[in-house]
């Protein structure tokens, strides 16, 4: 059926588009759901099939129809997302931050500087594991893959580094 549908669509048979839609709309809709907001998917699906009909003369019936449709879907999803205006709020609608005037307090700067100095005193491997975990927001597994070391090594480096930091910063022991 797909070979004949491909040929009929390429030839411009009137009922081929409807059959193409019935056969592949679920696939196209599922693909678009990954990129386009749910309430806009049906609109983009319609655009995809309208474009498929308009560009049917460029379709090679010996090629995959679903792949061709997904290529069109991808391009239309990108176009759709580019055309959307990001949701914005006027500044007057944004509430003021409570308890802060927007400047970093001197105490916070001092603590940051103390942490930075203590981090600099850690061995490179421990500092690297902590920076990736806390500043890079990587999981320990991701750190292990990134550094190409065993997961246990990352856990040990992180634990030792945090312990050393607590000593350097004079944190009370629990």
CNS distance restraints for C-alpha pairs under 8 A (distance, minus, plus):
assign (resid   1 and name CA) (resid   5 and name CA) 6.01 0.50 0.50
assign (resid   2 and name CA) (resid   6 and name CA) 5.91 0.50 0.50
assign (resid   2 and name CA) (resid  65 and name CA) 7.90 0.50 0.50
assign (resid   3 and name CA) (resid   7 and name CA) 6.32 0.50 0.50
assign (resid   3 and name CA) (resid  61 and name CA) 7.13 0.50 0.50
assign (resid   3 and name CA) (resid  62 and name CA) 7.48 0.50 0.50
assign (resid   4 and name CA) (resid   8 and name CA) 5.98 0.50 0.50
assign (resid   5 and name CA) (resid   9 and name CA) 5.95 0.50 0.50
assign (resid   5 and name CA) (resid  16 and name CA) 6.44 0.50 0.50
assign (resid   5 and name CA) (resid  19 and name CA) 7.71 0.50 0.50
assign (resid   5 and name CA) (resid  20 and name CA) 7.16 0.50 0.50
assign (resid   6 and name CA) (resid  10 and name CA) 6.18 0.50 0.50
assign (resid   6 and name CA) (resid  60 and name CA) 7.97 0.50 0.50
assign (resid   6 and name CA) (resid  61 and name CA) 4.74 0.50 0.50
assign (resid   6 and name CA) (resid  62 and name CA) 7.49 0.50 0.50
assign (resid   6 and name CA) (resid  65 and name CA) 6.48 0.50 0.50
assign (resid   7 and name CA) (resid  11 and name CA) 6.03 0.50 0.50
assign (resid   7 and name CA) (resid  61 and name CA) 5.16 0.50 0.50
assign (resid   8 and name CA) (resid  12 and name CA) 6.20 0.50 0.50
assign (resid   8 and name CA) (resid  13 and name CA) 5.45 0.50 0.50
assign (resid   8 and name CA) (resid  16 and name CA) 5.88 0.50 0.50
assign (resid   9 and name CA) (resid  13 and name CA) 5.96 0.50 0.50
assign (resid   9 and name CA) (resid  16 and name CA) 5.14 0.50 0.50
assign (resid   9 and name CA) (resid  17 and name CA) 6.46 0.50 0.50
assign (resid   9 and name CA) (resid  20 and name CA) 7.86 0.50 0.50
assign (resid   9 and name CA) (resid  53 and name CA) 7.76 0.50 0.50
assign (resid   9 and name CA) (resid  56 and name CA) 6.51 0.50 0.50
assign (resid  10 and name CA) (resid  56 and name CA) 5.15 0.50 0.50
assign (resid  10 and name CA) (resid  57 and name CA) 5.68 0.50 0.50
assign (resid  10 and name CA) (resid  58 and name CA) 7.79 0.50 0.50
assign (resid  10 and name CA) (resid  59 and name CA) 6.01 0.50 0.50
assign (resid  10 and name CA) (resid  60 and name CA) 7.13 0.50 0.50
assign (resid  10 and name CA) (resid  61 and name CA) 6.29 0.50 0.50
assign (resid  11 and name CA) (resid  56 and name CA) 7.75 0.50 0.50
assign (resid  11 and name CA) (resid  57 and name CA) 7.42 0.50 0.50
assign (resid  12 and name CA) (resid  16 and name CA) 7.28 0.50 0.50
assign (resid  12 and name CA) (resid  53 and name CA) 7.85 0.50 0.50
assign (resid  12 and name CA) (resid  56 and name CA) 6.98 0.50 0.50
assign (resid  12 and name CA) (resid  57 and name CA) 7.85 0.50 0.50
assign (resid  13 and name CA) (resid  17 and name CA) 7.78 0.50 0.50
assign (resid  15 and name CA) (resid  19 and name CA) 6.44 0.50 0.50
assign (resid  16 and name CA) (resid  20 and name CA) 5.96 0.50 0.50
assign (resid  17 and name CA) (resid  21 and name CA) 6.07 0.50 0.50
assign (resid  17 and name CA) (resid  49 and name CA) 7.68 0.50 0.50
assign (resid  17 and name CA) (resid  53 and name CA) 6.72 0.50 0.50
assign (resid  18 and name CA) (resid  22 and name CA) 6.23 0.50 0.50
assign (resid  19 and name CA) (resid  23 and name CA) 6.10 0.50 0.50
assign (resid  20 and name CA) (resid  24 and name CA) 5.97 0.50 0.50
assign (resid  20 and name CA) (resid  25 and name CA) 7.73 0.50 0.50
assign (resid  21 and name CA) (resid  25 and name CA) 5.03 0.50 0.50
assign (resid  21 and name CA) (resid  49 and name CA) 7.09 0.50 0.50
assign (resid  22 and name CA) (resid  26 and name CA) 7.98 0.50 0.50
assign (resid  24 and name CA) (resid  28 and name CA) 6.31 0.50 0.50
assign (resid  24 and name CA) (resid  66 and name CA) 6.78 0.50 0.50
assign (resid  25 and name CA) (resid  29 and name CA) 5.88 0.50 0.50
assign (resid  25 and name CA) (resid  45 and name CA) 7.28 0.50 0.50
assign (resid  26 and name CA) (resid  30 and name CA) 6.04 0.50 0.50
assign (resid  27 and name CA) (resid  31 and name CA) 6.21 0.50 0.50
assign (resid  27 and name CA) (resid  66 and name CA) 7.92 0.50 0.50
assign (resid  28 and name CA) (resid  32 and name CA) 6.16 0.50 0.50
assign (resid  28 and name CA) (resid  45 and name CA) 6.74 0.50 0.50
assign (resid  28 and name CA) (resid  69 and name CA) 7.17 0.50 0.50
assign (resid  28 and name CA) (resid  70 and name CA) 6.23 0.50 0.50
assign (resid  28 and name CA) (resid  73 and name CA) 6.75 0.50 0.50
assign (resid  29 and name CA) (resid  33 and name CA) 6.21 0.50 0.50
assign (resid  29 and name CA) (resid  41 and name CA) 6.60 0.50 0.50
assign (resid  29 and name CA) (resid  42 and name CA) 7.23 0.50 0.50
assign (resid  29 and name CA) (resid  45 and name CA) 6.21 0.50 0.50
assign (resid  30 and name CA) (resid  34 and name CA) 7.19 0.50 0.50
assign (resid  31 and name CA) (resid  35 and name CA) 7.69 0.50 0.50
assign (resid  31 and name CA) (resid  70 and name CA) 7.44 0.50 0.50
assign (resid  31 and name CA) (resid  73 and name CA) 7.82 0.50 0.50
assign (resid  32 and name CA) (resid  36 and name CA) 5.72 0.50 0.50
assign (resid  32 and name CA) (resid  41 and name CA) 6.30 0.50 0.50
assign (resid  32 and name CA) (resid  44 and name CA) 7.80 0.50 0.50
assign (resid  32 and name CA) (resid  45 and name CA) 7.72 0.50 0.50
assign (resid  32 and name CA) (resid  73 and name CA) 6.86 0.50 0.50
assign (resid  32 and name CA) (resid  74 and name CA) 7.48 0.50 0.50
assign (resid  32 and name CA) (resid  77 and name CA) 6.78 0.50 0.50
assign (resid  33 and name CA) (resid  37 and name CA) 6.76 0.50 0.50
assign (resid  33 and name CA) (resid  38 and name CA) 6.20 0.50 0.50
assign (resid  33 and name CA) (resid  41 and name CA) 6.36 0.50 0.50
assign (resid  35 and name CA) (resid  77 and name CA) 6.67 0.50 0.50
assign (resid  36 and name CA) (resid  40 and name CA) 6.44 0.50 0.50
assign (resid  36 and name CA) (resid  41 and name CA) 5.92 0.50 0.50
assign (resid  36 and name CA) (resid  77 and name CA) 6.42 0.50 0.50
assign (resid  36 and name CA) (resid  80 and name CA) 7.85 0.50 0.50
assign (resid  36 and name CA) (resid  81 and name CA) 7.13 0.50 0.50
assign (resid  37 and name CA) (resid  41 and name CA) 6.45 0.50 0.50
assign (resid  40 and name CA) (resid  44 and name CA) 6.62 0.50 0.50
assign (resid  41 and name CA) (resid  45 and name CA) 6.16 0.50 0.50
assign (resid  42 and name CA) (resid  46 and name CA) 6.24 0.50 0.50
assign (resid  43 and name CA) (resid  47 and name CA) 6.42 0.50 0.50
assign (resid  44 and name CA) (resid  48 and name CA) 6.13 0.50 0.50
assign (resid  44 and name CA) (resid  73 and name CA) 7.70 0.50 0.50
assign (resid  44 and name CA) (resid  76 and name CA) 6.89 0.50 0.50
assign (resid  44 and name CA) (resid  77 and name CA) 6.95 0.50 0.50
assign (resid  44 and name CA) (resid  80 and name CA) 7.60 0.50 0.50
assign (resid  45 and name CA) (resid  49 and name CA) 6.43 0.50 0.50
assign (resid  45 and name CA) (resid  73 and name CA) 7.40 0.50 0.50
assign (resid  46 and name CA) (resid  50 and name CA) 6.13 0.50 0.50
assign (resid  47 and name CA) (resid  51 and name CA) 6.08 0.50 0.50
assign (resid  47 and name CA) (resid  76 and name CA) 7.49 0.50 0.50
assign (resid  48 and name CA) (resid  52 and name CA) 6.13 0.50 0.50
assign (resid  48 and name CA) (resid  69 and name CA) 7.27 0.50 0.50
assign (resid  48 and name CA) (resid  72 and name CA) 6.11 0.50 0.50
assign (resid  48 and name CA) (resid  73 and name CA) 5.61 0.50 0.50
assign (resid  48 and name CA) (resid  76 and name CA) 6.77 0.50 0.50
assign (resid  49 and name CA) (resid  53 and name CA) 6.25 0.50 0.50
assign (resid  49 and name CA) (resid  69 and name CA) 7.84 0.50 0.50
assign (resid  50 and name CA) (resid  54 and name CA) 6.28 0.50 0.50
assign (resid  51 and name CA) (resid  55 and name CA) 5.95 0.50 0.50
assign (resid  51 and name CA) (resid  72 and name CA) 7.68 0.50 0.50
assign (resid  52 and name CA) (resid  56 and name CA) 5.71 0.50 0.50
assign (resid  52 and name CA) (resid  69 and name CA) 7.02 0.50 0.50
assign (resid  52 and name CA) (resid  72 and name CA) 7.47 0.50 0.50
assign (resid  55 and name CA) (resid  59 and name CA) 7.00 0.50 0.50
assign (resid  59 and name CA) (resid  63 and name CA) 7.94 0.50 0.50
assign (resid  59 and name CA) (resid  68 and name CA) 7.74 0.50 0.50
assign (resid  61 and name CA) (resid  65 and name CA) 7.50 0.50 0.50
assign (resid  63 and name CA) (resid  68 and name CA) 7.90 0.50 0.50
assign (resid  64 and name CA) (resid  68 and name CA) 6.28 0.50 0.50
assign (resid  65 and name CA) (resid  69 and name CA) 6.14 0.50 0.50
assign (resid  66 and name CA) (resid  70 and name CA) 6.11 0.50 0.50
assign (resid  67 and name CA) (resid  71 and name CA) 6.16 0.50 0.50
assign (resid  68 and name CA) (resid  72 and name CA) 6.44 0.50 0.50
assign (resid  69 and name CA) (resid  73 and name CA) 6.08 0.50 0.50
assign (resid  70 and name CA) (resid  74 and name CA) 6.02 0.50 0.50
assign (resid  71 and name CA) (resid  75 and name CA) 6.43 0.50 0.50
assign (resid  72 and name CA) (resid  76 and name CA) 6.16 0.50 0.50
assign (resid  73 and name CA) (resid  77 and name CA) 5.97 0.50 0.50
assign (resid  74 and name CA) (resid  78 and name CA) 6.27 0.50 0.50
assign (resid  75 and name CA) (resid  79 and name CA) 6.21 0.50 0.50
assign (resid  76 and name CA) (resid  80 and name CA) 5.90 0.50 0.50
assign (resid  77 and name CA) (resid  81 and name CA) 6.11 0.50 0.50
assign (resid  78 and name CA) (resid  82 and name CA) 6.11 0.50 0.50
assign (resid  79 and name CA) (resid  83 and name CA) 6.17 0.50 0.50
assign (resid  80 and name CA) (resid  84 and name CA) 6.46 0.50 0.50
assign (resid  89 and name CA) (resid  93 and name CA) 6.39 0.50 0.50
assign (resid  89 and name CA) (resid  94 and name CA) 7.26 0.50 0.50
assign (resid  90 and name CA) (resid  94 and name CA) 7.13 0.50 0.50
assign (resid  97 and name CA) (resid 101 and name CA) 7.30 0.50 0.50
assign (resid  97 and name CA) (resid 102 and name CA) 7.86 0.50 0.50
assign (resid 104 and name CA) (resid 108 and name CA) 6.61 0.50 0.50
assign (resid 104 and name CA) (resid 109 and name CA) 7.03 0.50 0.50
assign (resid 105 and name CA) (resid 109 and name CA) 6.63 0.50 0.50
assign (resid 106 and name CA) (resid 110 and name CA) 6.30 0.50 0.50
assign (resid 107 and name CA) (resid 111 and name CA) 6.26 0.50 0.50
assign (resid 108 and name CA) (resid 112 and name CA) 6.13 0.50 0.50
assign (resid 109 and name CA) (resid 113 and name CA) 6.10 0.50 0.50
assign (resid 110 and name CA) (resid 114 and name CA) 6.18 0.50 0.50
assign (resid 111 and name CA) (resid 115 and name CA) 6.17 0.50 0.50
assign (resid 112 and name CA) (resid 116 and name CA) 6.05 0.50 0.50
assign (resid 113 and name CA) (resid 117 and name CA) 6.15 0.50 0.50
assign (resid 114 and name CA) (resid 118 and name CA) 6.20 0.50 0.50
assign (resid 114 and name CA) (resid 169 and name CA) 7.48 0.50 0.50
assign (resid 115 and name CA) (resid 119 and name CA) 6.03 0.50 0.50
assign (resid 115 and name CA) (resid 169 and name CA) 7.30 0.50 0.50
assign (resid 116 and name CA) (resid 120 and name CA) 6.27 0.50 0.50
assign (resid 117 and name CA) (resid 121 and name CA) 6.68 0.50 0.50
assign (resid 118 and name CA) (resid 122 and name CA) 6.87 0.50 0.50
assign (resid 118 and name CA) (resid 165 and name CA) 6.31 0.50 0.50
assign (resid 118 and name CA) (resid 168 and name CA) 6.06 0.50 0.50
assign (resid 118 and name CA) (resid 169 and name CA) 6.86 0.50 0.50
assign (resid 119 and name CA) (resid 127 and name CA) 6.20 0.50 0.50
assign (resid 119 and name CA) (resid 165 and name CA) 6.99 0.50 0.50
assign (resid 120 and name CA) (resid 127 and name CA) 7.53 0.50 0.50
assign (resid 122 and name CA) (resid 126 and name CA) 6.36 0.50 0.50
assign (resid 122 and name CA) (resid 127 and name CA) 5.68 0.50 0.50
assign (resid 122 and name CA) (resid 161 and name CA) 6.72 0.50 0.50
assign (resid 122 and name CA) (resid 164 and name CA) 7.36 0.50 0.50
assign (resid 122 and name CA) (resid 165 and name CA) 7.61 0.50 0.50
assign (resid 123 and name CA) (resid 127 and name CA) 6.16 0.50 0.50
assign (resid 123 and name CA) (resid 161 and name CA) 7.95 0.50 0.50
assign (resid 124 and name CA) (resid 128 and name CA) 5.92 0.50 0.50
assign (resid 125 and name CA) (resid 129 and name CA) 6.29 0.50 0.50
assign (resid 125 and name CA) (resid 157 and name CA) 6.77 0.50 0.50
assign (resid 126 and name CA) (resid 130 and name CA) 6.27 0.50 0.50
assign (resid 126 and name CA) (resid 157 and name CA) 4.82 0.50 0.50
assign (resid 126 and name CA) (resid 158 and name CA) 5.88 0.50 0.50
assign (resid 126 and name CA) (resid 160 and name CA) 7.11 0.50 0.50
assign (resid 126 and name CA) (resid 161 and name CA) 4.97 0.50 0.50
assign (resid 127 and name CA) (resid 131 and name CA) 6.00 0.50 0.50
assign (resid 127 and name CA) (resid 161 and name CA) 6.67 0.50 0.50
assign (resid 128 and name CA) (resid 132 and name CA) 6.12 0.50 0.50
assign (resid 129 and name CA) (resid 133 and name CA) 6.17 0.50 0.50
assign (resid 129 and name CA) (resid 143 and name CA) 7.00 0.50 0.50
assign (resid 129 and name CA) (resid 154 and name CA) 6.44 0.50 0.50
assign (resid 129 and name CA) (resid 157 and name CA) 6.50 0.50 0.50
assign (resid 129 and name CA) (resid 158 and name CA) 5.72 0.50 0.50
assign (resid 130 and name CA) (resid 134 and name CA) 5.89 0.50 0.50
assign (resid 130 and name CA) (resid 135 and name CA) 7.75 0.50 0.50
assign (resid 130 and name CA) (resid 158 and name CA) 5.70 0.50 0.50
assign (resid 130 and name CA) (resid 161 and name CA) 7.09 0.50 0.50
assign (resid 130 and name CA) (resid 162 and name CA) 7.63 0.50 0.50
assign (resid 131 and name CA) (resid 135 and name CA) 5.12 0.50 0.50
assign (resid 131 and name CA) (resid 136 and name CA) 6.35 0.50 0.50
assign (resid 132 and name CA) (resid 136 and name CA) 4.40 0.50 0.50
assign (resid 132 and name CA) (resid 137 and name CA) 6.21 0.50 0.50
assign (resid 132 and name CA) (resid 138 and name CA) 5.78 0.50 0.50
assign (resid 132 and name CA) (resid 143 and name CA) 6.75 0.50 0.50
assign (resid 133 and name CA) (resid 137 and name CA) 4.93 0.50 0.50
assign (resid 133 and name CA) (resid 138 and name CA) 4.91 0.50 0.50
assign (resid 133 and name CA) (resid 139 and name CA) 6.23 0.50 0.50
assign (resid 133 and name CA) (resid 140 and name CA) 6.92 0.50 0.50
assign (resid 133 and name CA) (resid 143 and name CA) 7.39 0.50 0.50
assign (resid 134 and name CA) (resid 138 and name CA) 7.50 0.50 0.50
assign (resid 138 and name CA) (resid 142 and name CA) 5.77 0.50 0.50
assign (resid 138 and name CA) (resid 143 and name CA) 6.12 0.50 0.50
assign (resid 139 and name CA) (resid 143 and name CA) 6.21 0.50 0.50
assign (resid 140 and name CA) (resid 144 and name CA) 6.16 0.50 0.50
assign (resid 140 and name CA) (resid 151 and name CA) 6.77 0.50 0.50
assign (resid 140 and name CA) (resid 154 and name CA) 6.45 0.50 0.50
assign (resid 140 and name CA) (resid 155 and name CA) 6.91 0.50 0.50
assign (resid 141 and name CA) (resid 145 and name CA) 6.33 0.50 0.50
assign (resid 141 and name CA) (resid 151 and name CA) 5.99 0.50 0.50
assign (resid 142 and name CA) (resid 146 and name CA) 6.03 0.50 0.50
assign (resid 143 and name CA) (resid 147 and name CA) 5.96 0.50 0.50
assign (resid 143 and name CA) (resid 154 and name CA) 7.04 0.50 0.50
assign (resid 144 and name CA) (resid 148 and name CA) 5.55 0.50 0.50
assign (resid 144 and name CA) (resid 149 and name CA) 5.08 0.50 0.50
assign (resid 144 and name CA) (resid 150 and name CA) 5.79 0.50 0.50
assign (resid 144 and name CA) (resid 151 and name CA) 5.22 0.50 0.50
assign (resid 144 and name CA) (resid 153 and name CA) 7.83 0.50 0.50
assign (resid 144 and name CA) (resid 154 and name CA) 6.00 0.50 0.50
assign (resid 145 and name CA) (resid 149 and name CA) 6.74 0.50 0.50
assign (resid 145 and name CA) (resid 150 and name CA) 7.98 0.50 0.50
assign (resid 149 and name CA) (resid 153 and name CA) 6.48 0.50 0.50
assign (resid 149 and name CA) (resid 154 and name CA) 7.15 0.50 0.50
assign (resid 150 and name CA) (resid 154 and name CA) 6.75 0.50 0.50
assign (resid 151 and name CA) (resid 155 and name CA) 6.37 0.50 0.50
assign (resid 152 and name CA) (resid 156 and name CA) 6.11 0.50 0.50
assign (resid 153 and name CA) (resid 157 and name CA) 6.07 0.50 0.50
assign (resid 154 and name CA) (resid 158 and name CA) 6.06 0.50 0.50
assign (resid 155 and name CA) (resid 159 and name CA) 6.08 0.50 0.50
assign (resid 156 and name CA) (resid 160 and name CA) 6.00 0.50 0.50
assign (resid 157 and name CA) (resid 161 and name CA) 5.84 0.50 0.50
assign (resid 158 and name CA) (resid 162 and name CA) 6.03 0.50 0.50
assign (resid 159 and name CA) (resid 163 and name CA) 6.14 0.50 0.50
assign (resid 160 and name CA) (resid 164 and name CA) 6.08 0.50 0.50
assign (resid 161 and name CA) (resid 165 and name CA) 6.07 0.50 0.50
assign (resid 162 and name CA) (resid 166 and name CA) 6.19 0.50 0.50
assign (resid 163 and name CA) (resid 167 and name CA) 6.46 0.50 0.50
assign (resid 164 and name CA) (resid 168 and name CA) 6.16 0.50 0.50
assign (resid 165 and name CA) (resid 169 and name CA) 5.91 0.50 0.50
assign (resid 166 and name CA) (resid 170 and name CA) 5.85 0.50 0.50
assign (resid 166 and name CA) (resid 171 and name CA) 5.03 0.50 0.50
assign (resid 166 and name CA) (resid 172 and name CA) 7.82 0.50 0.50
assign (resid 167 and name CA) (resid 171 and name CA) 6.38 0.50 0.50
